[in-house]
């Protein structure tokens, strides 16, 4: 959990899919997971279809 200079909780932010993945890897390296932090991180990510294109496989017969 990151704090601001004033000591307040700074909500996590993921600016891209790659950033989200990188931050999730960092969070899950630890034995102790802050579920609220993961939840806030996931909520901060705004999905961009272009980022997901390489994972999508179109099959007109399915």
N, CA, C and O atoms as a GROMACS GRO file, in nm:
protein
  248
    1UNK      N    1   0.086  -0.117   0.000
    1UNK     CA    2   0.000   0.000   0.000
    1UNK      C    3   0.090   0.123   0.000
    1UNK      O    4   0.183   0.134   0.081
    2UNK      N    5   0.062   0.213  -0.090
    2UNK     CA    6   0.142   0.333  -0.104
    2UNK      C    7   0.075   0.448  -0.030
    2UNK      O    8  -0.048   0.462  -0.030
    3UNK      N    9   0.158   0.532   0.033
    3UNK     CA   10   0.106   0.646   0.107
    3UNK      C   11   0.152   0.776   0.041
    3UNK      O   12   0.259   0.781  -0.019
    4UNK      N   13   0.071   0.879   0.052
    4UNK     CA   14   0.109   1.011   0.002
    4UNK      C   15   0.203   1.075   0.102
    4UNK      O   16   0.228   1.019   0.209
    5UNK      N   17   0.256   1.194   0.069
    5UNK     CA   18   0.344   1.266   0.161
    5UNK      C   19   0.275   1.298   0.293
    5UNK      O   20   0.340   1.307   0.397
    6UNK      N   21   0.144   1.314   0.289
    6UNK     CA   22   0.067   1.346   0.410
    6UNK      C   23   0.034   1.220   0.490
    6UNK      O   24  -0.027   1.229   0.597
    7UNK      N   25   0.074   1.103   0.440
    7UNK     CA   26   0.048   0.979   0.511
    7UNK      C   27  -0.085   0.916   0.479
    7UNK      O   28  -0.125   0.819   0.543
    8UNK      N   29  -0.156   0.971   0.382
    8UNK     CA   30  -0.285   0.916   0.341
    8UNK      C   31  -0.265   0.801   0.242
    8UNK      O   32  -0.162   0.792   0.175
    9UNK      N   33  -0.365   0.715   0.235
    9UNK     CA   34  -0.363   0.603   0.141
    9UNK      C   35  -0.373   0.654  -0.001
    9UNK      O   36  -0.464   0.731  -0.033
   10UNK      N   37  -0.282   0.613  -0.087
   10UNK     CA   38  -0.283   0.652  -0.228
   10UNK      C   39  -0.336   0.534  -0.308
   10UNK      O   40  -0.269   0.430  -0.315
   11UNK      N   41  -0.454   0.547  -0.368
   11UNK     CA   42  -0.510   0.434  -0.442
   11UNK      C   43  -0.420   0.397  -0.560
   11UNK      O   44  -0.363   0.485  -0.625
   12UNK      N   45  -0.407   0.269  -0.586
   12UNK     CA   46  -0.322   0.226  -0.698
   12UNK      C   47  -0.386   0.265  -0.830
   12UNK      O   48  -0.506   0.288  -0.839
   13UNK      N   49  -0.303   0.273  -0.933
   13UNK     CA   50  -0.352   0.309  -1.065
   13UNK      C   51  -0.275   0.230  -1.171
   13UNK      O   52  -0.152   0.226  -1.169
   14UNK      N   53  -0.349   0.169  -1.263
   14UNK     CA   54  -0.288   0.097  -1.374
   14UNK      C   55  -0.326   0.168  -1.503
   14UNK      O   56  -0.444   0.179  -1.536
   15UNK      N   57  -0.226   0.218  -1.575
   15UNK     CA   58  -0.254   0.298  -1.694
   15UNK      C   59  -0.267   0.215  -1.821
   15UNK      O   60  -0.315   0.265  -1.924
   16UNK      N   61  -0.226   0.089  -1.815
   16UNK     CA   62  -0.234   0.002  -1.932
   16UNK      C   63  -0.241  -0.144  -1.886
   16UNK      O   64  -0.220  -0.173  -1.768
   17UNK      N   65  -0.270  -0.233  -1.978
   17UNK     CA   66  -0.273  -0.375  -1.945
   17UNK      C   67  -0.136  -0.422  -1.899
   17UNK      O   68  -0.124  -0.497  -1.802
   18UNK      N   69  -0.031  -0.378  -1.968
   18UNK     CA   70   0.105  -0.416  -1.930
   18UNK      C   71   0.138  -0.365  -1.790
   18UNK      O   72   0.200  -0.436  -1.711
   19UNK      N   73   0.096  -0.244  -1.759
   19UNK     CA   74   0.118  -0.186  -1.626
   19UNK      C   75   0.042  -0.266  -1.520
   19UNK      O   76   0.096  -0.294  -1.413
   20UNK      N   77  -0.082  -0.302  -1.549
   20UNK     CA   78  -0.162  -0.382  -1.457
   20UNK      C   79  -0.094  -0.515  -1.428
   20UNK      O   80  -0.082  -0.555  -1.312
   21UNK      N   81  -0.049  -0.582  -1.532
   21UNK     CA   82   0.017  -0.712  -1.516
   21UNK      C   83   0.144  -0.698  -1.433
   21UNK      O   84   0.169  -0.778  -1.343
   22UNK      N   85   0.223  -0.595  -1.463
   22UNK     CA   86   0.348  -0.572  -1.388
   22UNK      C   87   0.319  -0.549  -1.240
   22UNK      O   88   0.386  -0.606  -1.154
   23UNK      N   89   0.220  -0.466  -1.212
   23UNK     CA   90   0.186  -0.436  -1.072
   23UNK      C   91   0.130  -0.559  -1.000
   23UNK      O   92   0.161  -0.582  -0.883
   24UNK      N   93   0.049  -0.638  -1.069
   24UNK     CA   94  -0.005  -0.761  -1.007
   24UNK      C   95   0.107  -0.859  -0.976
   24UNK      O   96   0.105  -0.925  -0.872
   25UNK      N   97   0.205  -0.870  -1.065
   25UNK     CA   98   0.319  -0.958  -1.038
   25UNK      C   99   0.392  -0.913  -0.911
   25UNK      O  100   0.429  -0.995  -0.827
   26UNK      N  101   0.411  -0.781  -0.898
   26UNK     CA  102   0.477  -0.729  -0.778
   26UNK      C  103   0.398  -0.758  -0.652
   26UNK      O  104   0.454  -0.799  -0.550
   27UNK      N  105   0.267  -0.738  -0.657
   27UNK     CA  106   0.180  -0.761  -0.541
   27UNK      C  107   0.186  -0.907  -0.498
   27UNK      O  108   0.196  -0.937  -0.379
   28UNK      N  109   0.179  -0.998  -0.595
   28UNK     CA  110   0.171  -1.141  -0.562
   28UNK      C  111   0.307  -1.206  -0.535
   28UNK      O  112   0.314  -1.326  -0.512
   29UNK      N  113   0.415  -1.127  -0.538
   29UNK     CA  114   0.546  -1.178  -0.496
   29UNK      C  115   0.549  -1.199  -0.345
   29UNK      O  116   0.625  -1.282  -0.294
   30UNK      N  117   0.467  -1.125  -0.275
   30UNK     CA  118   0.464  -1.128  -0.129
   30UNK      C  119   0.381  -1.245  -0.077
   30UNK      O  120   0.292  -1.295  -0.145
   31UNK      N  121   0.412  -1.287   0.044
   31UNK     CA  122   0.333  -1.391   0.110
   31UNK      C  123   0.204  -1.334   0.168
   31UNK      O  124   0.109  -1.408   0.193
   32UNK      N  125   0.201  -1.203   0.188
   32UNK     CA  126   0.084  -1.137   0.245
   32UNK      C  127   0.023  -1.046   0.139
   32UNK      O  128   0.087  -0.951   0.094
   33UNK      N  129  -0.099  -1.075   0.100
   33UNK     CA  130  -0.166  -1.001  -0.007
   33UNK      C  131  -0.275  -0.912   0.053
   33UNK      O  132  -0.359  -0.957   0.130
   34UNK      N  133  -0.271  -0.785   0.016
   34UNK     CA  134  -0.374  -0.690   0.055
   34UNK      C  135  -0.484  -0.697  -0.051
   34UNK      O  136  -0.470  -0.639  -0.159
   35UNK      N  137  -0.590  -0.767  -0.021
   35UNK     CA  138  -0.698  -0.790  -0.117
   35UNK      C  139  -0.762  -0.657  -0.159
   35UNK      O  140  -0.799  -0.640  -0.275
   36UNK      N  141  -0.776  -0.565  -0.066
   36UNK     CA  142  -0.835  -0.435  -0.099
   36UNK      C  143  -0.748  -0.361  -0.202
   36UNK      O  144  -0.800  -0.297  -0.293
   37UNK      N  145  -0.617  -0.370  -0.186
   37UNK     CA  146  -0.525  -0.306  -0.280
   37UNK      C  147  -0.541  -0.367  -0.419
   37UNK      O  148  -0.547  -0.294  -0.518
   38UNK      N  149  -0.548  -0.500  -0.427
   38UNK     CA  150  -0.566  -0.568  -0.556
   38UNK      C  151  -0.699  -0.527  -0.618
   38UNK      O  152  -0.706  -0.501  -0.738
   39UNK      N  153  -0.802  -0.522  -0.537
   39UNK     CA  154  -0.935  -0.482  -0.585
   39UNK      C  155  -0.930  -0.340  -0.642
   39UNK      O  156  -0.980  -0.315  -0.752
   40UNK      N  157  -0.869  -0.248  -0.568
   40UNK     CA  158  -0.858  -0.109  -0.615
   40UNK      C  159  -0.774  -0.099  -0.742
   40UNK      O  160  -0.805  -0.021  -0.832
   41UNK      N  161  -0.668  -0.178  -0.748
   41UNK     CA  162  -0.583  -0.180  -0.867
   41UNK      C  163  -0.662  -0.228  -0.989
   41UNK      O  164  -0.654  -0.167  -1.096
   42UNK      N  165  -0.736  -0.336  -0.972
   42UNK     CA  166  -0.817  -0.389  -1.083
   42UNK      C  167  -0.923  -0.288  -1.126
   42UNK      O  168  -0.949  -0.273  -1.246
   43UNK      N  169  -0.984  -0.219  -1.031
   43UNK     CA  170  -1.086  -0.118  -1.065
   43UNK      C  171  -1.025   0.001  -1.139
   43UNK      O  172  -1.094   0.066  -1.219
   44UNK      N  173  -0.900   0.031  -1.114
   44UNK     CA  174  -0.836   0.147  -1.176
   44UNK      C  175  -0.805   0.125  -1.324
   44UNK      O  176  -0.788   0.220  -1.399
   45UNK      N  177  -0.797  -0.001  -1.365
   45UNK     CA  178  -0.764  -0.032  -1.504
   45UNK      C  179  -0.886  -0.012  -1.594
   45UNK      O  180  -0.992  -0.069  -1.572
   46UNK      N  181  -0.868   0.071  -1.696
   46UNK     CA  182  -0.973   0.094  -1.797
   46UNK      C  183  -0.935   0.012  -1.920
   46UNK      O  184  -0.836   0.041  -1.986
   47UNK      N  185  -1.014  -0.088  -1.949
   47UNK     CA  186  -0.984  -0.180  -2.058
   47UNK      C  187  -0.979  -0.108  -2.193
   47UNK      O  188  -1.064  -0.024  -2.224
   48UNK      N  189  -0.878  -0.144  -2.271
   48UNK     CA  190  -0.861  -0.090  -2.405
   48UNK      C  191  -0.859  -0.209  -2.501
   48UNK      O  192  -0.767  -0.290  -2.495
   49UNK      N  193  -0.958  -0.221  -2.589
   49UNK     CA  194  -0.966  -0.336  -2.680
   49UNK      C  195  -0.838  -0.358  -2.762
   49UNK      O  196  -0.805  -0.472  -2.794
   50UNK      N  197  -0.767  -0.252  -2.795
   50UNK     CA  198  -0.643  -0.267  -2.873
   50UNK      C  199  -0.537  -0.345  -2.795
   50UNK      O  200  -0.456  -0.417  -2.854
   51UNK      N  201  -0.537  -0.330  -2.663
   51UNK     CA  202  -0.440  -0.402  -2.580
   51UNK      C  203  -0.470  -0.552  -2.576
   51UNK      O  204  -0.380  -0.632  -2.552
   52UNK      N  205  -0.595  -0.588  -2.599
   52UNK     CA  206  -0.638  -0.727  -2.591
   52UNK      C  207  -0.636  -0.797  -2.726
   52UNK      O  208  -0.654  -0.919  -2.733
   53UNK      N  209  -0.614  -0.722  -2.835
   53UNK     CA  210  -0.621  -0.778  -2.970
   53UNK      C  211  -0.533  -0.900  -2.989
   53UNK      O  212  -0.576  -0.997  -3.052
   54UNK      N  213  -0.412  -0.898  -2.937
   54UNK     CA  214  -0.322  -1.011  -2.959
   54UNK      C  215  -0.369  -1.138  -2.889
   54UNK      O  216  -0.322  -1.247  -2.920
   55UNK      N  217  -0.462  -1.126  -2.794
   55UNK     CA  218  -0.514  -1.242  -2.723
   55UNK      C  219  -0.644  -1.294  -2.785
   55UNK      O  220  -0.687  -1.405  -2.754
   56UNK      N  221  -0.706  -1.214  -2.870
   56UNK     CA  222  -0.836  -1.251  -2.930
   56UNK      C  223  -0.813  -1.327  -3.061
   56UNK      O  224  -0.737  -1.283  -3.147
   57UNK      N  225  -0.879  -1.439  -3.074
   57UNK     CA  226  -0.871  -1.520  -3.195
   57UNK      C  227  -1.012  -1.530  -3.253
   57UNK      O  228  -1.101  -1.588  -3.191
   58UNK      N  229  -1.029  -1.474  -3.371
   58UNK     CA  230  -1.160  -1.477  -3.435
   58UNK      C  231  -1.175  -1.605  -3.516
   58UNK      O  232  -1.087  -1.640  -3.595
   59UNK      N  233  -1.286  -1.673  -3.497
   59UNK     CA  234  -1.319  -1.793  -3.574
   59UNK      C  235  -1.466  -1.783  -3.611
   59UNK      O  236  -1.553  -1.803  -3.527
   60UNK      N  237  -1.493  -1.752  -3.737
   60UNK     CA  238  -1.632  -1.731  -3.779
   60UNK      C  239  -1.716  -1.857  -3.770
   60UNK      O  240  -1.839  -1.849  -3.778
   61UNK      N  241  -1.655  -1.974  -3.754
   61UNK     CA  242  -1.728  -2.101  -3.747
   61UNK      C  243  -1.762  -2.142  -3.604
   61UNK      O  244  -1.817  -2.249  -3.583
   62UNK      N  245  -1.730  -2.061  -3.510
   62UNK     CA  246  -1.760  -2.093  -3.369
   62UNK      C  247  -1.877  -2.017  -3.322
   62UNK      O  248  -1.918  -2.030  -3.207
   0.00000   0.00000   0.00000
